[in-house]
Amino acid sequence: MIGLILAILIFNGIAWKVNKKLSQNQMVHIWFFTIAFQQTHDFIVEFKLGGYWYFNPGVDWAGLLAHTILIAPVNILFLNFFPFRNNFYKKFLYFIAWLAFIIIYEIIAALPEPYGYFHYGWWKLQYSMVEDVILLLILLGYYKYIVSLEKSIGGIQ
């Protein structure tokens, strides 16, 4: 539990303090998109199939923190610093750096308690490596969609 609380405080503190690029509207969109997308994924992989879990298998109050306020600020940080106006090479390096960060964080989260809180069933770290690429690309696509919606209505009123 110590690791989860520290991660929540650190990621949320940094995301809200350093954000210079995303509007509040975009941050709210990303936050709720992250919760909805993660819940949909975890209903299947965590709860139905037992691939992994937070703290204990099944629905767990402590796991609710990981499901609602842990991942969204990480996504906000990823988008806030993404080099949208740079060339492909810089975007690729940024993407790879974030993938490495996410994988290292997952390894740390899988440490024994009290610092770790993530447990593997049949899920493997290699699955996360592949899935994280897809999830970050979906996140980028969703962010671009939000920005295009804002432009189509003339910005936030």
C-alpha positions as CSV (number, residue, x, y, z in Angstrom):
1,M,0.0,0.0,0.0
2,I,2.9,2.3,0.7
3,G,4.1,2.1,-2.9
4,L,0.6,2.8,-4.3
5,I,0.1,5.9,-2.1
6,L,3.5,7.2,-2.9
7,A,2.9,6.7,-6.6
8,I,-0.4,8.4,-6.5
9,L,1.0,11.4,-4.6
10,I,4.0,11.7,-6.9
11,F,2.3,11.3,-10.2
12,N,-0.7,13.5,-9.3
13,G,1.6,16.2,-7.8
14,I,3.8,16.3,-10.8
15,A,1.0,16.2,-13.3
16,W,-0.9,19.0,-11.8
17,K,2.2,21.1,-11.1
18,V,4.1,20.9,-14.4
19,N,1.2,20.8,-16.8
20,K,1.6,23.7,-19.3
21,K,0.1,22.3,-22.4
22,L,-3.2,20.6,-21.7
23,S,-6.3,22.7,-20.9
24,Q,-8.4,21.7,-18.0
25,N,-11.0,20.4,-20.4
26,Q,-8.4,18.2,-22.0
27,M,-7.2,17.0,-18.6
28,V,-10.7,16.1,-17.6
29,H,-11.3,14.3,-20.9
30,I,-8.1,12.3,-20.5
31,W,-8.8,11.5,-16.8
32,F,-12.3,10.0,-17.5
33,F,-11.1,8.3,-20.8
34,T,-8.3,6.7,-18.8
35,I,-10.7,5.4,-16.1
36,A,-13.3,4.1,-18.6
37,F,-10.6,2.4,-20.8
38,Q,-8.8,0.9,-17.8
39,Q,-12.0,-0.3,-16.2
40,T,-13.1,-1.9,-19.5
41,H,-9.8,-3.7,-19.9
42,D,-9.6,-4.7,-16.2
43,F,-13.1,-6.1,-16.1
44,I,-12.0,-8.6,-18.7
45,V,-8.3,-9.3,-17.9
46,E,-8.3,-8.8,-14.2
47,F,-11.8,-9.7,-12.9
48,K,-13.0,-12.2,-15.5
49,L,-9.8,-13.9,-16.6
50,G,-7.6,-13.4,-13.5
51,G,-4.6,-12.2,-15.5
52,Y,-3.4,-9.9,-12.8
53,W,-4.8,-8.0,-9.8
54,Y,-4.1,-5.2,-7.4
55,F,-3.5,-6.3,-3.8
56,N,-6.0,-9.2,-3.8
57,P,-7.8,-11.1,-6.5
58,G,-11.3,-9.8,-7.2
59,V,-12.9,-6.5,-6.3
60,D,-10.9,-4.8,-3.7
61,W,-11.3,-1.3,-2.1
62,A,-7.6,-0.6,-2.1
63,G,-7.4,-1.6,-5.8
64,L,-10.0,1.1,-6.5
65,L,-7.3,3.7,-6.0
66,A,-5.2,2.1,-8.7
67,H,-8.2,1.9,-11.0
68,T,-9.2,5.6,-10.6
69,I,-6.4,7.9,-9.6
70,L,-3.1,6.3,-10.5
71,I,-2.9,6.0,-14.3
72,A,-4.6,9.2,-15.4
73,P,-1.9,11.6,-14.2
74,V,0.7,9.5,-16.0
75,N,-1.3,9.8,-19.2
76,I,-1.5,13.6,-18.6
77,L,2.3,13.7,-18.2
78,F,2.9,11.7,-21.3
79,L,0.7,14.0,-23.4
80,N,1.9,17.2,-21.8
81,F,5.5,16.6,-22.8
82,F,4.9,14.7,-26.1
83,P,6.9,16.4,-28.9
84,F,4.0,16.9,-31.3
85,R,5.8,19.5,-33.4
86,N,9.1,17.5,-33.7
87,N,10.2,15.0,-36.3
88,F,9.4,11.3,-36.2
89,Y,12.8,10.4,-34.7
90,K,12.2,12.6,-31.6
91,K,8.7,11.3,-31.2
92,F,9.9,7.8,-31.5
93,L,12.6,8.3,-28.8
94,Y,10.1,10.0,-26.5
95,F,7.7,7.0,-27.0
96,I,10.5,4.5,-26.3
97,A,11.6,6.4,-23.2
98,W,8.0,6.3,-21.8
99,L,7.6,2.6,-22.6
100,A,10.8,2.0,-20.6
101,F,9.5,4.1,-17.7
102,I,6.1,2.2,-17.7
103,I,7.8,-1.2,-17.8
104,I,10.2,-0.3,-15.0
105,Y,7.3,1.1,-12.9
106,E,5.4,-2.2,-13.5
107,I,8.4,-4.1,-12.2
108,I,8.5,-1.9,-9.1
109,A,4.8,-2.2,-8.5
110,A,5.1,-6.0,-8.6
111,L,7.6,-6.0,-5.7
112,P,6.4,-7.6,-2.5
113,E,4.3,-5.6,-0.1
114,P,4.4,-3.0,1.4
115,Y,5.9,-1.3,-1.6
116,G,4.4,-3.5,-4.3
117,Y,0.7,-3.9,-4.9
118,F,0.5,-5.4,-8.4
119,H,0.3,-9.2,-8.7
120,Y,0.5,-11.5,-11.8
121,G,-1.8,-14.3,-12.5
122,W,-1.2,-15.7,-16.0
123,W,-0.3,-12.2,-17.3
124,K,3.4,-11.6,-18.2
125,L,5.5,-8.5,-18.4
126,Q,6.0,-9.2,-22.1
127,Y,2.2,-8.8,-22.6
128,S,2.4,-5.4,-21.0
129,M,5.3,-4.4,-23.3
130,V,3.2,-5.1,-26.4
131,E,0.0,-3.7,-24.9
132,D,1.5,-0.5,-23.7
133,V,2.5,0.5,-27.2
134,I,-1.1,0.0,-28.3
135,L,-2.5,1.9,-25.3
136,L,-0.2,4.9,-25.8
137,L,-1.1,5.1,-29.5
138,I,-4.8,4.9,-28.6
139,L,-4.2,7.7,-26.0
140,L,-2.5,9.9,-28.6
141,G,-5.4,9.3,-31.0
142,Y,-7.9,10.2,-28.4
143,Y,-6.0,13.4,-27.5
144,K,-5.9,14.4,-31.1
145,Y,-9.6,13.8,-31.3
146,I,-10.3,16.0,-28.3
147,V,-8.1,18.8,-29.9
148,S,-10.0,18.5,-33.2
149,L,-13.3,18.7,-31.4
150,E,-12.2,21.9,-29.6
151,K,-11.0,23.4,-32.8
152,S,-14.3,22.6,-34.6
153,I,-16.3,24.4,-32.0
154,G,-13.9,27.4,-31.9
155,G,-12.2,26.5,-28.6
156,I,-13.5,26.2,-25.1
157,Q,-16.2,28.8,-24.4
